[in-house]
Amino acid sequence: MALLRGESVKFLLAAAASLALVAGGLGAGVAQAESAPGCSSTVQIGSTAYATFQGKSIASVKQFKGCGKNWGYIYVWESFRQRGLHYRLTAAVAVNPGPNATYKGGTDKGDDPVELWSGGTDTLSDCTAGYGVISLYQFDNYVAQTDKRC
């Protein structure tokens, strides 16, 4: 019986390790956001947009709604973070996206963050888009904006 318990423990450890590897791989390319700060019930609206650098996607930008607000979100892909370049993120909600857009809820953070949420905006009755910028030190700003949602 002790041998059976030992084999069971080995099986459970192997299963847990396999799950950890699979879960770890999920975050390699796409954002795994679930809820905005202070709002546990957000859902993505619209498409995901991608910021690119040197021909490769480096960040995902999304728009969420929840708790009576809209939220912008940017997530930097692990494959880019592993390059060791330094950057600053900006996340906002673009209102009336286009040449006359205004940006609400804007937040920004330096020191190479993995992700950033905008502040929640009272813009559910407006046409909006998620807006994100990754500013690479010694390079440029790389912008992505989701499709317009009205």
N, C-alpha and C positions, 0 to 999 in steps of 0.2 A: 504494500500500500504506500509506503514511503517513496518508492521509486515512481509510482504513478503520480504522486503529488509533485515530485521533483520535475517530472516530464511536463506536468500541467503548468508549473511555474515557468519553465523554459519556454513553453508554447506561448503563454501570456506575455512574457517579456519580448519574444520575437514579434508577436502581433503588435504590441505597443510600439516597438521600434519601427516597424513597417508603417504604421499609421503616422508616426512622427515624420518620417521621410516624405510621405505623401502630402501631409499638411504643410510641411516646410516648402515643398515645391509649388504649392498653390500660390504663394505670395511672390513668386519670382517675377511675374510679368504684370499682373493686374491688381487693381486695388481690392482690398478685402474689407472696405468700410461697411459698418453696419449702422452706426448711429452718430449723430452730431453731438457735440458737447451740450449737455443739459436737455437733450431730447432723445429718448430711447426708441422712438417709433418713426424713423425716417425711411423713405423709399426713394429709389432713384427714379428720376423722370428724365426723359429724353435719352439721347445717345451718349456714349462715352467719346471724348475727344482725346487726342494724343499730341503731346509736345515731342518734337523730334530734334535731334542733334547729330550732325554728321551722318544723316541718312537713317538713323535708328530711333525708334520710339524710346523715350526716356521717362515719361511721366504720363499718367492718366488724369483727366479732368472730368468731373461728373457734377450733376446738379441733383439735389435731393429736395423733397418736401416732407414736412412733418411738424407737428406741434404748432400748426398755423403759420409756418414760415417756409421760406426757401433758403437753401444753403448751397454754397459752392464748395468744392472739395478737390484737392490735388494730392496725388500719390506718386512718389518717385520709385521707379522700378529698381529692384535689387541689382539687376545686371548693370545698371548705370551707377548705383551707389558704390559698387565694388571697384569702380574705376578710380575712386579717391579724389575726384574733382570737388571743389567747394562751391556751394550754391546757397541761394536764398529763395524762399517760396513766397508767392502771393496767391491768395484765394479770395474770390468775390463772386457776387451775383451781378451779371450784366442786365440792366433793365432797358427794354427797347433796343436789343442788340442791333448794331449797325453803326452808321457814321455818327449818329447823335446819342449813342448809348451813355448811360450813367452807370456807375459802379457802386453797389451798396454792400455793406457788411465786410468791406475789405480788411483782411488781416495779412500780416507778413511776418516771416520768421527766418532768421539766418542760422548759421551753424549746422547746415546739412540735415534738416529734419526729414523724416520718412514721409510724413503726410501733414496736411494742414487743412483745417475747416475754416470757411469764412464765418463771420457772425451770422446769426439768423436774421432774415430780412422780412419785413411785412410787405411782400410783393406777390402774393399768390394771385391777385387780380390783374397783374401786369404780364406783359410778354417778357420772358427772362431766359437767360442761359447761364450755365456754370462757366466761370472764367478762372483760369490759372496761369501763372507765370513761374518759370524756373529761370532765375538769373544766375548764370554761371560766371563766377569771378574770372576775370581775364578773357572772357569770351563775349557773350551777348545775352539778351533776354529771349527766351523761347516761350511763346504764348500758345495756348490752346483754349478753344471755346466750344462748348457743346451746341447742339442745335437749339433753335428758339422754341420755347414752349409758351403757348398762350392759353 
